[in-house]
Amino acid sequence: MSPALSRSAVVRAVGFFALWIMSTGGNTADLAAGAVAALAATWVSLRLLPRGTSRPQPLALALLALRFLRQSVIAGIDVARRALDPRLPLHPGFVVCPVGLPPGPARNMFAALMSLLPGTVPTGSSERGGLLLHCLDIDQPVVAQLAAEEALFATALGKLRSDG
């Protein structure tokens, strides 16, 4: 086993074990079962999702989390305002956002993250490989906002975007 794979296995095992401890409230009677479960989960995760070439950037992940929280609050207030005030215009429709992340797990994670922001819902891919989004207001700068989100997301995951 290579040192990089060993490190990946240890990080995953510790993460799974920490998750076990949190879910059981730190009950000492469950630690042995948690260790076995963490080892099994690590083995399965290494088979299903081998270690990639990217390295997550902790600072960028923190910035992504803060930006996501901020954007969620702002978008949630905007959606609530539009829903409760009939004078505010809604221009629902679909927009295609070019995405530089190649198809695969990172792109799927990005689409899942974008589905959590109020006012936009990824509905699939366009014929040209972009992300098809349903928006409450297509007059908003949705494409520019998602490009900024994608850039931060790619940095946080240590991924390089393609020119797509």
C-alpha positions as CSV (number, residue, x, y, z in Angstrom):
1,M,0.0,0.0,0.0
2,S,1.4,3.4,-1.0
3,P,1.9,6.1,1.6
4,A,-0.7,8.3,-0.1
5,L,-3.3,5.4,-0.1
6,S,-2.4,4.7,3.6
7,R,-3.0,8.3,4.5
8,S,-6.3,8.4,2.6
9,A,-7.4,5.2,4.4
10,V,-6.4,6.6,7.8
11,V,-8.2,9.9,7.2
12,R,-11.4,8.1,6.0
13,A,-11.3,5.6,8.9
14,V,-10.9,8.4,11.5
15,G,-13.7,10.3,9.8
16,F,-16.0,7.3,9.8
17,F,-15.2,6.5,13.4
18,A,-15.8,10.1,14.5
19,L,-19.1,10.0,12.7
20,W,-19.9,6.8,14.6
21,I,-19.0,8.4,17.9
22,M,-21.1,11.4,17.2
23,S,-24.1,9.3,16.2
24,T,-23.9,7.2,19.3
25,G,-23.3,10.0,21.7
26,G,-19.8,8.7,22.6
27,N,-21.2,5.6,24.4
28,T,-18.2,3.5,25.3
29,A,-20.1,0.3,24.9
30,D,-20.4,1.0,21.2
31,L,-16.7,1.8,20.5
32,A,-15.8,-1.8,19.4
33,A,-18.7,-2.0,17.0
34,G,-17.8,1.5,15.8
35,A,-14.3,0.5,15.1
36,V,-15.4,-2.5,13.0
37,A,-18.0,-0.4,11.2
38,A,-15.4,2.4,10.5
39,L,-13.0,-0.2,9.1
40,A,-15.7,-1.8,6.9
41,A,-16.9,1.7,5.7
42,T,-13.3,2.6,4.9
43,W,-12.7,-0.6,2.9
44,V,-15.9,0.0,0.9
45,S,-15.2,3.7,0.4
46,L,-11.7,2.9,-1.0
47,R,-13.2,0.4,-3.4
48,L,-16.1,2.6,-4.6
49,L,-14.3,5.9,-4.5
50,P,-10.6,5.5,-4.9
51,R,-8.3,8.3,-3.8
52,G,-8.2,11.0,-6.4
53,T,-5.5,13.3,-7.6
54,S,-7.1,16.4,-6.1
55,R,-6.3,17.7,-2.6
56,P,-9.1,19.5,-0.7
57,Q,-8.0,23.0,0.5
58,P,-9.2,23.6,4.1
59,L,-9.2,27.4,3.9
60,A,-11.0,27.4,0.5
61,L,-13.5,24.9,1.9
62,A,-14.2,27.2,4.9
63,L,-14.6,30.1,2.5
64,L,-17.0,28.0,0.3
65,A,-19.0,27.1,3.4
66,L,-19.3,30.8,4.5
67,R,-20.2,31.9,1.0
68,F,-22.8,29.2,0.7
69,L,-24.3,30.2,4.1
70,R,-24.4,33.9,3.0
71,Q,-25.8,33.1,-0.4
72,S,-28.5,30.9,1.1
73,V,-29.6,33.6,3.5
74,I,-29.7,36.2,0.8
75,A,-31.5,34.0,-1.7
76,G,-33.9,32.7,0.9
77,I,-34.9,36.3,1.8
78,D,-35.3,37.1,-1.9
79,V,-37.4,34.1,-2.6
80,A,-39.6,34.8,0.4
81,R,-40.0,38.4,-0.6
82,R,-41.0,37.4,-4.1
83,A,-43.5,34.8,-2.9
84,L,-45.1,37.2,-0.4
85,D,-45.1,40.4,-2.4
86,P,-47.2,40.1,-5.6
87,R,-45.7,43.3,-7.1
88,L,-42.2,41.7,-7.3
89,P,-41.8,40.1,-10.7
90,L,-41.1,36.5,-11.3
91,H,-39.7,35.4,-14.6
92,P,-39.3,31.7,-14.1
93,G,-37.5,29.7,-16.8
94,F,-34.5,27.7,-17.7
95,V,-30.9,28.9,-18.2
96,V,-27.8,27.0,-19.3
97,C,-24.7,27.5,-17.2
98,P,-21.4,26.5,-18.8
99,V,-19.6,24.3,-16.3
100,G,-15.8,23.7,-16.4
101,L,-15.9,20.7,-14.0
102,P,-15.8,17.5,-16.1
103,P,-18.7,15.0,-15.7
104,G,-18.2,12.9,-12.6
105,P,-18.4,13.1,-8.8
106,A,-17.1,16.6,-8.5
107,R,-19.6,18.0,-11.0
108,N,-22.4,16.0,-9.3
109,M,-21.4,17.4,-5.9
110,F,-21.4,20.9,-7.4
111,A,-24.9,20.4,-8.9
112,A,-26.1,19.0,-5.5
113,L,-24.7,22.1,-3.7
114,M,-26.4,24.4,-6.2
115,S,-29.7,22.6,-5.6
116,L,-29.6,23.8,-2.0
117,L,-29.6,27.5,-2.9
118,P,-33.1,28.9,-3.0
119,G,-34.4,30.0,-6.4
120,T,-32.4,27.7,-8.6
121,V,-32.7,24.0,-9.2
122,P,-30.3,22.0,-11.5
123,T,-32.5,19.9,-13.8
124,G,-29.9,18.1,-15.9
125,S,-27.3,18.8,-18.5
126,S,-27.7,20.6,-21.8
127,E,-26.7,19.2,-25.1
128,R,-23.5,21.2,-25.0
129,G,-22.5,19.9,-21.6
130,G,-23.6,22.9,-19.5
131,L,-25.8,22.7,-16.4
132,L,-29.5,23.3,-17.1
133,L,-31.1,25.2,-14.2
134,H,-34.6,26.2,-13.5
135,C,-34.7,29.7,-12.0
136,L,-37.4,31.8,-10.4
137,D,-36.0,34.9,-12.2
138,I,-34.0,34.4,-15.4
139,D,-33.4,38.2,-15.4
140,Q,-31.0,37.7,-12.5
141,P,-27.2,37.2,-13.1
142,V,-27.5,33.4,-12.4
143,V,-24.8,32.4,-14.8
144,A,-22.3,34.8,-13.4
145,Q,-23.2,33.8,-9.8
146,L,-22.8,30.1,-10.6
147,A,-19.5,30.7,-12.3
148,A,-18.2,32.3,-9.2
149,E,-19.5,29.4,-7.1
150,E,-17.9,26.9,-9.4
151,A,-14.6,28.6,-9.2
152,L,-14.6,28.6,-5.4
153,F,-15.9,25.0,-5.3
154,A,-13.1,23.8,-7.7
155,T,-10.5,25.6,-5.6
156,A,-11.9,24.1,-2.4
157,L,-11.7,20.6,-3.8
158,G,-8.3,21.2,-5.4
159,K,-9.8,20.5,-8.8
160,L,-8.8,22.1,-12.1
161,R,-11.7,23.1,-14.3
162,S,-11.6,22.3,-18.0
163,D,-12.3,25.0,-20.7
164,G,-15.8,23.4,-21.1
